[in-house]
Amino acid sequence: MVESPQIRRWVLATRYILLTVIAAIMVYPFAYMISTSLKTRSLALGSPLDIIPTEPTLQNYVDVFRLADLGRYIANSAFVSVTSTLLIVFLASLMAFAFSRLRFPGRRLLFISLVIGLALPTMMLIIPQFILARDLGLLNSTAGLIPFYVGTALAFHTFLLTGFFSTVPRELEEAMIVDGAGLWRRYWNLIVPLSRPAIATCIIFAFLGTWDEFAWALTTLNDESQRTLPVAIALFRGQYSTDWGMVFAASIIAVLPVIVVYIIFQRQFVAGLTTGGLKQ
């Protein structure tokens, strides 16, 4: 069926209109959050359509550091997120290297167990994790979050990297074996450099997952000095009233590190998506 030029123009116009509406719906909450963070407390609960503040102020950003000690919570989250991300990516890449390049008894059974573990909801494990953390003395400790963040994220990132490592040509590895390269050298000098897009993707996902994690941190951290940023922002809400300007200012600050990490690894991340789309 041959469409006339007029019908094609109408289809194209309708498509652009729908995309514009969807984009506006997705951008509006973030624009509202920025707008509210720049308003005074008396104007914060004004009309939801009043996006541009009449008297913009940065006082909320000053207050979250001066009154709420936001710097301490950012430092706690940065320590947990950076350490967990490094451990997740390093351990997952080692496990993925073993699953994709080595042959050992039970390899297939272990990998299937790993995939089955991905189907378990994280919240279902929170009680056994709490009992384990209590017995190990890891409750109410910022550093105590790291083993559980690493443990719950390893399966997904190992699965992701195993698929990518398997696409690296075995001829390259065999050439290195002829030159006398051991396991570590093949992993570090061959697999890791050729898998930078997949590793960058893992870094972004791991950092985002640990930076934003809320439920486990809220469950285990009682001491105010040990709180991470998501828990601290949630506790900004008062019993009878909430300063939404400060809440949204802290939320904007919390988003910035994620954007920075994405910008740093953006090129590799897009390359990984493109590579995945071109593979047959």
Backbone as CSV, one residue per row, in Angstrom:
resi,resn,N_x,N_y,N_z,CA_x,CA_y,CA_z,C_x,C_y,C_z
1,MET,0.849,-1.193,0.000,0.000,0.000,0.000,0.892,1.253,0.000
2,VAL,0.640,2.162,-0.956,1.447,3.357,-1.103,0.746,4.534,-0.430
3,GLU,1.422,5.163,0.531,0.831,6.293,1.244,1.120,7.582,0.482
4,SER,0.134,8.478,0.473,0.331,9.765,-0.189,1.238,10.652,0.665
5,PRO,1.905,11.640,0.082,2.764,12.547,0.856,2.020,13.241,1.990
6,GLN,0.735,13.551,1.745,-0.045,14.242,2.790,-0.245,13.331,4.012
7,ILE,-0.538,12.044,3.758,-0.730,11.116,4.881,0.583,10.937,5.649
8,ARG,1.683,10.851,4.913,2.980,10.704,5.587,3.284,11.915,6.467
9,ARG,2.921,13.108,5.972,3.153,14.311,6.796,2.316,14.276,8.061
10,TRP,1.052,13.820,7.933,0.177,13.741,9.112,0.718,12.714,10.115
11,VAL,1.168,11.591,9.610,1.728,10.565,10.500,2.959,11.102,11.220
12,LEU,3.820,11.797,10.460,5.038,12.349,11.052,4.712,13.417,12.095
13,ALA,3.737,14.280,11.768,3.340,15.329,12.715,2.752,14.723,13.990
14,THR,1.906,13.697,13.825,1.319,13.032,15.006,2.392,12.397,15.872
15,ARG,3.383,11.798,15.205,4.472,11.162,15.946,5.255,12.196,16.765
16,TYR,5.553,13.335,16.147,6.291,14.378,16.868,5.481,14.940,18.030
17,ILE,4.190,15.110,17.826,3.339,15.632,18.906,3.330,14.665,20.094
18,LEU,3.170,13.362,19.799,3.162,12.363,20.874,4.497,12.339,21.618
19,LEU,5.594,12.405,20.853,6.900,12.405,21.496,7.107,13.650,22.356
20,THR,6.609,14.790,21.870,6.733,16.027,22.653,5.948,15.940,23.961
21,VAL,4.726,15.386,23.874,3.903,15.243,25.083,4.572,14.296,26.078
22,ILE,5.079,13.167,25.580,5.735,12.199,26.466,6.986,12.814,27.108
23,ALA,7.767,13.569,26.303,8.958,14.215,26.844,8.595,15.231,27.925
24,ALA,7.504,16.004,27.679,7.075,16.999,28.673,6.650,16.327,29.971
25,ILE,5.939,15.184,29.857,5.500,14.461,31.057,6.701,13.945,31.855
26,MET,7.735,13.499,31.129,8.905,12.960,31.821,9.776,14.064,32.428
27,VAL,9.846,15.213,31.767,10.727,16.288,32.239,10.070,17.105,33.353
28,TYR,8.729,17.174,33.352,8.026,18.056,34.288,8.378,17.810,35.767
29,PRO,8.392,16.542,36.251,8.725,16.347,37.686,10.103,16.898,38.051
30,PHE,11.079,16.713,37.159,12.421,17.215,37.460,12.446,18.741,37.443
31,ALA,11.727,19.346,36.470,11.653,20.811,36.410,10.942,21.363,37.646
32,TYR,9.890,20.664,38.105,9.165,21.101,39.309,10.060,21.001,40.546
33,MET,10.894,19.964,40.588,11.796,19.790,41.723,12.827,20.934,41.768
34,ILE,13.389,21.275,40.607,14.353,22.385,40.560,13.670,23.697,40.940
35,SER,12.465,23.901,40.393,11.742,25.141,40.680,11.459,25.299,42.167
36,THR,10.979,24.216,42.800,10.641,24.282,44.230,11.888,24.508,45.084
37,SER,13.013,23.936,44.653,14.242,24.113,45.433,14.725,25.560,45.413
38,LEU,14.249,26.351,44.443,14.663,27.754,44.331,13.631,28.716,44.917
39,LYS,12.596,28.183,45.577,11.552,29.018,46.159,11.708,29.096,47.670
40,THR,11.159,30.147,48.245,11.122,30.254,49.707,10.067,29.304,50.255
41,ARG,10.103,29.060,51.555,9.185,28.091,52.156,7.722,28.500,51.962
42,SER,7.448,29.794,52.003,6.065,30.255,51.869,5.529,30.061,50.460
43,LEU,6.420,30.023,49.450,5.967,29.881,48.062,6.149,28.467,47.522
44,ALA,6.726,27.573,48.336,7.056,26.232,47.830,5.819,25.433,47.457
45,LEU,4.723,25.651,48.168,3.495,24.890,47.909,2.494,25.701,47.103
46,GLY,2.996,26.504,46.179,2.119,27.268,45.314,1.544,26.405,44.209
47,SER,1.126,27.029,43.136,0.522,26.295,42.028,1.551,25.366,41.384
48,PRO,1.165,24.103,41.078,2.109,23.177,40.421,2.525,23.652,39.027
49,LEU,1.741,24.519,38.430,2.066,25.010,37.090,3.006,26.207,37.133
50,ASP,3.267,26.721,38.329,4.155,27.874,38.477,5.604,27.381,38.507
51,ILE,6.129,27.049,37.337,7.453,26.443,37.244,8.563,27.462,37.464
52,ILE,8.385,28.681,36.922,9.443,29.684,37.036,9.240,30.494,38.315
53,PRO,10.150,30.394,39.303,9.963,31.140,40.565,10.065,32.651,40.352
54,THR,9.174,33.375,41.025,9.172,34.834,40.879,10.369,35.477,41.580
55,GLU,10.749,34.917,42.729,11.909,35.437,43.461,12.847,34.275,43.779
56,PRO,13.621,33.821,42.794,14.499,32.646,43.038,15.554,32.923,44.097
57,THR,15.800,31.903,44.915,16.803,32.028,45.979,17.560,30.715,46.140
58,LEU,18.810,30.810,46.556,19.632,29.617,46.816,19.687,29.292,48.311
59,GLN,18.799,29.928,49.098,18.849,29.753,50.545,18.630,28.292,50.961
60,ASN,17.770,27.574,50.204,17.531,26.164,50.549,18.808,25.336,50.425
61,TYR,19.629,25.632,49.406,20.879,24.899,49.224,21.865,25.228,50.351
62,VAL,21.841,26.489,50.799,22.704,26.868,51.924,22.238,26.174,53.201
63,ASP,20.913,26.119,53.393,20.365,25.551,54.634,20.619,24.052,54.761
64,VAL,20.571,23.313,53.628,20.763,21.862,53.755,22.179,21.528,54.195
65,PHE,23.136,22.392,53.881,24.497,22.163,54.365,24.690,22.724,55.771
66,ARG,24.051,23.859,56.056,24.262,24.526,57.344,23.443,23.883,58.459
67,LEU,22.186,23.539,58.174,21.297,23.028,59.214,21.215,21.509,59.242
68,ALA,21.290,20.897,58.077,21.059,19.442,58.022,22.338,18.626,57.917
69,ASP,23.508,19.264,57.900,24.790,18.549,57.836,24.842,17.606,56.640
70,LEU,24.443,18.133,55.478,24.365,17.297,54.280,25.737,16.792,53.846
71,GLY,26.785,17.562,54.143,28.128,17.142,53.745,28.508,15.787,54.313
72,ARG,28.130,15.524,55.580,28.450,14.231,56.207,27.734,13.098,55.475
73,TYR,26.461,13.316,55.134,25.703,12.248,54.464,26.233,12.004,53.053
74,ILE,26.661,13.064,52.372,27.255,12.889,51.041,28.547,12.087,51.144
75,ALA,29.362,12.394,52.165,30.619,11.649,52.348,30.336,10.177,52.637
76,ASN,29.326,9.897,53.478,28.969,8.501,53.766,28.539,7.768,52.497
77,SER,27.658,8.413,51.706,27.177,7.772,50.476,28.301,7.588,49.466
78,ALA,29.193,8.587,49.372,30.301,8.488,48.417,31.223,7.331,48.792
79,PHE,31.521,7.204,50.094,32.389,6.104,50.549,31.763,4.742,50.221
80,VAL,30.481,4.586,50.573,29.815,3.303,50.334,29.692,3.019,48.838
81,SER,29.296,4.018,48.052,29.034,3.803,46.624,30.311,3.520,45.845
82,VAL,31.352,4.315,46.093,32.607,4.127,45.345,33.238,2.778,45.695
83,THR,33.302,2.468,47.002,33.892,1.181,47.419,33.091,0.009,46.870
84,SER,31.766,0.080,46.991,30.927,-1.020,46.503,31.050,-1.172,44.995
85,THR,31.075,-0.057,44.266,31.166,-0.133,42.806,32.476,-0.777,42.365
86,LEU,33.581,-0.363,42.999,34.872,-0.961,42.644,34.880,-2.470,42.910
87,LEU,34.359,-2.877,44.071,34.328,-4.298,44.397,33.389,-5.066,43.472
88,ILE,32.229,-4.484,43.190,31.263,-5.176,42.320,31.857,-5.410,40.937
89,VAL,32.428,-4.369,40.355,32.950,-4.492,38.990,34.149,-5.446,38.957
90,PHE,35.037,-5.340,39.944,36.220,-6.203,39.954,35.824,-7.671,40.146
91,LEU,35.019,-7.952,41.164,34.642,-9.347,41.432,33.765,-9.914,40.324
92,ALA,32.832,-9.114,39.820,31.950,-9.599,38.747,32.748,-9.880,37.476
93,SER,33.750,-9.046,37.178,34.553,-9.287,35.972,35.386,-10.561,36.124
94,LEU,35.905,-10.820,37.329,36.644,-12.070,37.550,35.725,-13.281,37.388
95,MET,34.525,-13.197,37.968,33.592,-14.319,37.842,33.152,-14.491,36.389
96,ALA,32.919,-13.392,35.702,32.506,-13.477,34.297,33.626,-14.065,33.443
97,PHE,34.868,-13.712,33.765,36.013,-14.279,33.032,36.051,-15.801,33.220
98,ALA,35.814,-16.235,34.445,35.832,-17.682,34.710,34.700,-18.384,33.969
99,PHE,33.505,-17.806,33.993,32.364,-18.459,33.344,32.499,-18.467,31.818
100,SER,33.097,-17.421,31.263,33.114,-17.295,29.800,34.347,-17.917,29.153
101,ARG,35.488,-17.969,29.876,36.726,-18.407,29.222,37.286,-19.706,29.767
102,LEU,36.857,-20.152,30.945,37.431,-21.360,31.550,36.441,-22.502,31.494
103,ARG,36.958,-23.691,31.539,36.130,-24.896,31.580,36.456,-25.653,32.863
104,PHE,35.481,-25.810,33.731,35.698,-26.509,35.004,34.397,-27.221,35.386
105,PRO,34.493,-28.277,36.192,33.291,-29.046,36.568,32.270,-28.166,37.298
106,GLY,31.011,-28.304,36.911,29.942,-27.552,37.564,29.776,-26.132,37.076
107,ARG,30.508,-25.756,36.029,30.435,-24.367,35.545,29.011,-24.012,35.106
108,ARG,28.410,-24.897,34.311,27.069,-24.615,33.806,26.048,-24.558,34.944
109,LEU,26.174,-25.490,35.907,25.239,-25.511,37.041,25.373,-24.236,37.878
110,LEU,26.609,-23.792,38.086,26.818,-22.563,38.851,26.229,-21.343,38.133
111,PHE,26.401,-21.315,36.824,25.886,-20.166,36.076,24.349,-20.161,36.080
112,ILE,23.742,-21.353,35.951,22.268,-21.420,36.016,21.780,-20.977,37.398
113,SER,22.488,-21.379,38.446,22.115,-20.941,39.806,22.191,-19.429,39.922
114,LEU,23.210,-18.865,39.270,23.369,-17.408,39.280,22.182,-16.721,38.604
115,VAL,21.774,-17.259,37.461,20.657,-16.662,36.717,19.357,-16.801,37.505
116,ILE,19.158,-17.966,38.140,17.951,-18.164,38.949,17.924,-17.160,40.105
117,GLY,19.100,-16.867,40.663,19.171,-15.897,41.763,18.716,-14.509,41.365
118,LEU,18.823,-14.180,40.069,18.377,-12.862,39.608,16.868,-12.697,39.741
119,ALA,16.131,-13.834,39.756,14.667,-13.758,39.827,14.163,-13.495,41.239
120,LEU,15.039,-13.610,42.244,14.606,-13.407,43.635,14.476,-11.916,43.938
121,PRO,13.313,-11.469,44.414,13.176,-10.050,44.798,14.098,-9.703,45.962
122,THR,14.731,-8.544,45.878,15.678,-8.137,46.921,15.003,-8.034,48.283
123,MET,13.766,-7.548,48.308,13.079,-7.368,49.593,12.805,-8.695,50.289
124,MET,12.748,-9.800,49.519,12.494,-11.094,50.128,13.674,-11.547,50.985
125,LEU,14.857,-10.989,50.700,16.073,-11.404,51.407,16.403,-10.495,52.585
126,ILE,15.583,-9.487,52.828,15.995,-8.460,53.783,16.041,-9.011,55.224
127,ILE,15.130,-9.935,55.573,15.147,-10.493,56.937,16.359,-11.410,57.139
128,PRO,16.626,-12.378,56.222,17.863,-13.179,56.396,19.112,-12.308,56.409
129,GLN,19.128,-11.258,55.565,20.284,-10.360,55.560,20.436,-9.645,56.895
130,PHE,19.323,-9.241,57.473,19.375,-8.528,58.759,19.932,-9.439,59.855
131,ILE,19.475,-10.710,59.867,19.970,-11.655,60.874,21.469,-11.884,60.694
132,LEU,21.885,-12.003,59.427,23.311,-12.208,59.150,24.129,-10.985,59.569
133,ALA,23.631,-9.789,59.240,24.343,-8.565,59.622,24.434,-8.433,61.138
134,ARG,23.367,-8.832,61.839,23.391,-8.775,63.316,24.438,-9.727,63.880
135,ASP,24.477,-10.949,63.339,25.438,-11.934,63.848,26.877,-11.539,63.532
136,LEU,27.087,-10.827,62.418,28.438,-10.406,62.042,28.828,-9.051,62.634
137,GLY,27.901,-8.422,63.350,28.188,-7.120,63.948,28.284,-5.993,62.930
138,LEU,27.490,-6.093,61.856,27.555,-5.077,60.796,26.384,-4.101,60.842
139,LEU,25.538,-4.204,61.867,24.418,-3.264,61.957,24.913,-1.890,62.399
140,ASN,24.176,-0.877,61.962,24.470,0.510,62.343,25.898,0.917,61.981
141,SER,26.338,0.491,60.818,27.683,0.816,60.349,27.627,1.123,58.857
142,THR,28.176,2.275,58.469,28.185,2.616,57.047,28.990,1.596,56.254
143,ALA,30.167,1.203,56.791,30.989,0.197,56.106,30.290,-1.153,56.049
144,GLY,29.400,-1.413,57.005,28.686,-2.692,57.015,27.708,-2.844,55.875
145,LEU,27.367,-1.745,55.194,26.459,-1.836,54.044,27.151,-2.470,52.843
146,ILE,28.481,-2.286,52.757,29.214,-2.652,51.536,29.107,-4.145,51.206
147,PRO,29.344,-5.070,52.165,29.250,-6.497,51.799,27.886,-6.876,51.229
148,PHE,26.824,-6.265,51.729,25.487,-6.636,51.260,25.176,-5.984,49.911
149,TYR,25.664,-4.773,49.680,25.497,-4.164,48.359,26.247,-4.971,47.302
150,VAL,27.463,-5.393,47.644,28.265,-6.176,46.690,27.605,-7.535,46.439
151,GLY,27.169,-8.174,47.511,26.583,-9.512,47.375,25.316,-9.526,46.539
152,THR,24.457,-8.526,46.729,23.191,-8.515,45.995,23.357,-8.083,44.543
153,ALA,24.448,-7.400,44.211,24.630,-6.906,42.841,25.507,-7.818,41.989
154,LEU,26.235,-8.740,42.604,27.202,-9.543,41.849,26.544,-10.382,40.762
155,ALA,25.391,-10.971,41.044,24.764,-11.876,40.073,24.429,-11.140,38.772
156,PHE,23.803,-9.978,38.886,23.404,-9.235,37.682,24.611,-8.808,36.856
157,HIS,25.634,-8.267,37.509,26.781,-7.758,36.765,27.640,-8.900,36.205
158,THR,27.694,-10.021,36.911,28.394,-11.186,36.353,27.677,-11.681,35.108
159,PHE,26.356,-11.746,35.174,25.571,-12.165,34.004,25.786,-11.211,32.830
160,LEU,25.810,-9.923,33.120,25.995,-8.926,32.056,27.377,-9.055,31.413
161,LEU,28.414,-9.185,32.232,29.772,-9.237,31.703,30.089,-10.571,31.043
162,THR,29.479,-11.649,31.519,29.737,-12.959,30.915,29.334,-12.960,29.442
163,GLY,28.185,-12.380,29.156,27.736,-12.316,27.755,28.697,-11.523,26.895
164,PHE,29.251,-10.441,27.432,30.167,-9.621,26.635,31.530,-10.300,26.500
165,PHE,32.038,-10.874,27.594,33.348,-11.542,27.531,33.334,-12.701,26.532
166,SER,32.185,-13.367,26.404,32.096,-14.514,25.503,32.269,-14.115,24.046
167,THR,32.074,-12.845,23.719,32.188,-12.399,22.325,33.624,-12.045,21.938
168,VAL,34.527,-11.986,22.916,35.931,-11.690,22.590,36.519,-12.888,21.842
169,PRO,37.099,-12.703,20.659,37.605,-13.842,19.865,38.609,-14.689,20.646
170,ARG,38.391,-16.000,20.614,39.300,-16.910,21.320,40.674,-16.961,20.669
171,GLU,40.748,-16.578,19.378,42.050,-16.605,18.699,43.040,-15.648,19.374
172,LEU,42.531,-14.523,19.859,43.411,-13.569,20.543,43.968,-14.172,21.828
173,GLU,43.095,-14.870,22.564,43.522,-15.494,23.812,44.506,-16.627,23.540
174,GLU,44.241,-17.398,22.481,45.139,-18.500,22.141,46.523,-17.974,21.742
175,ALA,46.552,-16.817,21.077,47.840,-16.216,20.711,48.621,-15.818,21.961
176,MET,47.904,-15.327,22.976,48.576,-14.964,24.213,49.059,-16.195,24.964
177,ILE,48.293,-17.294,24.887,48.719,-18.538,25.552,50.006,-19.050,24.916
178,VAL,50.094,-18.934,23.582,51.321,-19.344,22.880,52.506,-18.520,23.365
179,ASP,52.257,-17.244,23.664,53.335,-16.374,24.165,53.636,-16.599,25.643
180,GLY,52.905,-17.529,26.274,53.180,-17.857,27.665,52.392,-17.043,28.675
181,ALA,51.320,-16.386,28.227,50.526,-15.562,29.143,49.707,-16.436,30.086
182,GLY,49.681,-16.076,31.356,48.871,-16.790,32.335,47.458,-16.237,32.387
183,LEU,46.684,-16.769,33.346,45.273,-16.370,33.462,45.134,-14.876,33.749
184,TRP,45.918,-14.402,34.723,45.779,-12.995,35.108,46.119,-12.060,33.945
185,ARG,47.191,-12.379,33.211,47.597,-11.519,32.096,46.544,-11.519,30.992
186,ARG,45.943,-12.688,30.726,44.882,-12.742,29.706,43.661,-11.955,30.144
187,TYR,43.385,-12.017,31.450,42.232,-11.257,31.968,42.510,-9.745,31.927
188,TRP,43.673,-9.331,32.421,43.949,-7.910,32.622,44.368,-7.205,31.324
189,ASN,45.155,-7.906,30.492,45.705,-7.269,29.289,44.886,-7.517,28.025
190,LEU,43.948,-8.467,28.092,43.153,-8.752,26.889,41.658,-8.504,27.114
191,ILE,41.081,-9.209,28.070,39.628,-9.155,28.252,39.175,-7.778,28.746
192,VAL,39.857,-7.265,29.754,39.416,-5.977,30.325,39.518,-4.831,29.308
193,PRO,40.648,-4.659,28.585,40.689,-3.548,27.612,39.656,-3.670,26.500
194,LEU,39.388,-4.915,26.046,38.422,-5.095,24.953,36.974,-5.002,25.433
195,SER,36.773,-5.000,26.746,35.401,-4.984,27.281,35.085,-3.677,27.999
196,ARG,35.779,-2.618,27.651,35.554,-1.343,28.340,34.111,-0.856,28.259
197,PRO,33.416,-1.014,27.108,31.999,-0.566,27.092,31.135,-1.307,28.115
198,ALA,31.324,-2.637,28.215,30.521,-3.399,29.177,30.897,-3.034,30.609
199,ILE,32.186,-2.841,30.863,32.615,-2.476,32.215,32.107,-1.085,32.584
200,ALA,32.119,-0.155,31.619,31.570,1.177,31.885,30.078,1.095,32.210
201,THR,29.364,0.232,31.494,27.941,0.040,31.786,27.747,-0.483,33.210
202,CYS,28.583,-1.440,33.599,28.491,-1.981,34.963,28.794,-0.906,36.004
203,ILE,29.779,-0.059,35.725,30.120,0.997,36.684,28.932,1.929,36.889
204,ILE,28.275,2.310,35.785,27.127,3.219,35.900,25.997,2.562,36.688
205,PHE,25.659,1.315,36.340,24.566,0.627,37.028,24.896,0.390,38.504
206,ALA,26.145,-0.024,38.775,26.525,-0.321,40.163,26.512,0.951,41.010
207,PHE,27.052,2.036,40.468,27.079,3.284,41.241,25.666,3.807,41.483
208,LEU,24.834,3.755,40.435,23.455,4.226,40.585,22.710,3.389,41.623
209,GLY,22.898,2.062,41.567,22.194,1.179,42.500,22.596,1.392,43.939
210,THR,23.888,1.607,44.194,24.338,1.781,45.579,24.121,3.211,46.079
211,TRP,24.235,4.192,45.190,24.024,5.589,45.607,22.572,5.834,46.002
212,ASP,21.646,5.211,45.292,20.216,5.448,45.541,19.591,4.450,46.511
213,GLU,20.344,3.435,46.946,19.745,2.384,47.767,19.189,2.976,49.067
214,PHE,17.985,2.576,49.398,17.299,3.195,50.543,16.859,2.166,51.591
215,ALA,16.212,1.081,51.138,15.544,0.175,52.083,16.525,-0.466,53.063
216,TRP,17.632,-1.022,52.549,18.575,-1.713,53.440,19.282,-0.725,54.368
217,ALA,19.631,0.456,53.830,20.283,1.466,54.674,19.344,1.937,55.783
218,LEU,18.068,2.132,55.449,17.101,2.559,56.472,16.904,1.483,57.531
219,THR,16.976,0.203,57.118,16.751,-0.905,58.049,17.895,-1.051,59.047
220,THR,19.129,-0.832,58.599,20.286,-1.170,59.442,20.926,0.024,60.145
221,LEU,20.706,1.245,59.631,21.395,2.406,60.200,20.481,3.151,61.172
222,ASN,20.897,3.236,62.433,20.145,3.976,63.442,20.857,5.262,63.856
223,ASP,22.180,5.198,63.899,22.961,6.366,64.317,22.899,7.440,63.233
224,GLU,22.595,8.663,63.630,22.457,9.760,62.658,23.748,10.007,61.886
225,SER,24.907,9.826,62.526,26.177,10.096,61.856,26.511,9.052,60.799
226,GLN,25.832,7.898,60.828,26.112,6.817,59.879,25.162,6.837,58.675
227,ARG,24.192,7.709,58.659,23.179,7.689,57.605,23.775,8.003,56.239
228,THR,23.188,7.368,55.223,23.537,7.713,53.845,22.585,8.797,53.339
229,LEU,22.873,9.335,52.179,22.114,10.483,51.681,20.617,10.190,51.458
230,PRO,20.233,9.071,50.820,18.782,8.821,50.646,18.024,8.741,51.971
231,VAL,18.634,8.112,52.979,17.966,8.002,54.285,17.843,9.382,54.926
232,ALA,18.902,10.179,54.840,18.864,11.519,55.440,17.801,12.384,54.783
233,ILE,17.695,12.321,53.449,16.687,13.147,52.749,15.280,12.716,53.145
234,ALA,15.065,11.396,53.269,13.733,10.910,53.652,13.353,11.400,55.046
235,LEU,14.348,11.520,55.937,14.063,11.935,57.310,13.957,13.452,57.451
236,PHE,14.143,14.180,56.315,13.887,15.626,56.362,12.405,15.907,56.585
237,ARG,11.575,14.932,56.224,10.132,15.141,56.366,9.750,15.144,57.839
238,GLY,9.061,16.179,58.256,8.653,16.292,59.646,7.333,15.604,59.895
239,GLN,6.980,15.472,61.177,5.723,14.808,61.522,4.520,15.674,61.186
240,TYR,4.661,16.991,61.333,3.522,17.875,61.097,3.720,18.789,59.890
241,SER,4.943,19.054,59.511,5.204,19.905,58.357,6.547,19.519,57.750
242,THR,6.708,19.846,56.477,7.944,19.508,55.762,8.402,20.720,54.975
243,ASP,9.691,21.015,55.062,10.263,22.097,54.263,10.639,21.508,52.895
244,TRP,9.683,21.586,51.956,9.894,20.937,50.661,11.014,21.604,49.870
245,GLY,11.255,22.868,50.120,12.368,23.534,49.446,13.695,22.867,49.779
246,MET,13.914,22.562,51.073,15.142,21.884,51.484,15.185,20.449,50.977
247,VAL,14.034,19.773,51.012,13.992,18.382,50.529,14.383,18.321,49.058
248,PHE,13.812,19.216,48.242,14.116,19.188,46.809,15.531,19.700,46.527
249,ALA,16.022,20.642,47.325,17.406,21.095,47.141,18.374,19.944,47.426
250,ALA,18.128,19.194,48.494,18.970,18.031,48.798,18.838,16.964,47.715
251,SER,17.638,16.804,47.163,17.440,15.803,46.102,18.204,16.185,44.839
252,ILE,18.211,17.486,44.510,18.972,17.943,43.338,20.457,17.668,43.541
253,ILE,20.950,17.964,44.747,22.369,17.699,45.035,22.666,16.203,44.943
254,ALA,21.707,15.373,45.382,21.918,13.917,45.350,21.979,13.386,43.923
255,VAL,21.316,14.062,42.993,21.293,13.599,41.599,22.606,13.918,40.888
256,LEU,23.279,14.987,41.298,24.455,15.472,40.566,25.570,14.424,40.411
257,PRO,25.969,13.681,41.478,27.035,12.670,41.278,26.674,11.617,40.238
258,VAL,25.399,11.225,40.195,24.980,10.229,39.196,25.158,10.785,37.784
259,ILE,24.797,12.047,37.597,24.966,12.676,36.281,26.450,12.765,35.922
260,VAL,27.276,13.102,36.910,28.727,13.207,36.658,29.294,11.847,36.231
261,VAL,28.911,10.786,36.954,29.397,9.437,36.605,28.937,9.056,35.203
262,TYR,27.688,9.381,34.872,27.187,9.045,33.538,27.950,9.811,32.458
263,ILE,28.224,11.094,32.708,28.947,11.890,31.709,30.364,11.330,31.502
264,ILE,31.025,10.920,32.599,32.384,10.381,32.485,32.413,9.121,31.625
265,PHE,31.426,8.233,31.834,31.431,6.950,31.127,30.437,6.919,29.970
266,GLN,29.920,8.077,29.567,28.873,8.116,28.544,29.343,7.501,27.228
267,ARG,30.540,7.872,26.779,31.013,7.394,25.481,31.113,5.872,25.463
268,GLN,31.696,5.295,26.514,31.817,3.845,26.570,30.459,3.182,26.716
269,PHE,29.552,3.822,27.487,28.221,3.258,27.699,27.446,3.188,26.384
270,VAL,27.473,4.262,25.597,26.782,4.283,24.304,27.430,3.298,23.348
271,ALA,28.768,3.210,23.389,29.458,2.238,22.536,29.024,0.818,22.864
272,GLY,28.818,0.539,24.154,28.367,-0.788,24.561,26.979,-1.094,24.052
273,LEU,26.074,-0.096,24.118,24.726,-0.301,23.602,24.752,-0.518,22.097
274,THR,25.589,0.276,21.387,25.675,0.139,19.937,26.237,-1.219,19.553
275,THR,27.270,-1.642,20.276,27.861,-2.951,19.998,26.841,-4.058,20.210
276,GLY,26.083,-3.959,21.293,25.064,-4.964,21.567,23.992,-4.998,20.512
277,GLY,23.663,-3.819,19.952,22.634,-3.770,18.922,23.103,-4.311,17.594
278,LEU,24.424,-4.269,17.324,24.939,-4.727,16.037,25.283,-6.203,16.040
279,LYS,25.403,-6.782,17.258,25.780,-8.194,17.304,24.647,-9.070,16.825
280,GLN,25.004,-10.166,16.195,24.010,-11.088,15.700,23.982,-12.324,16.600
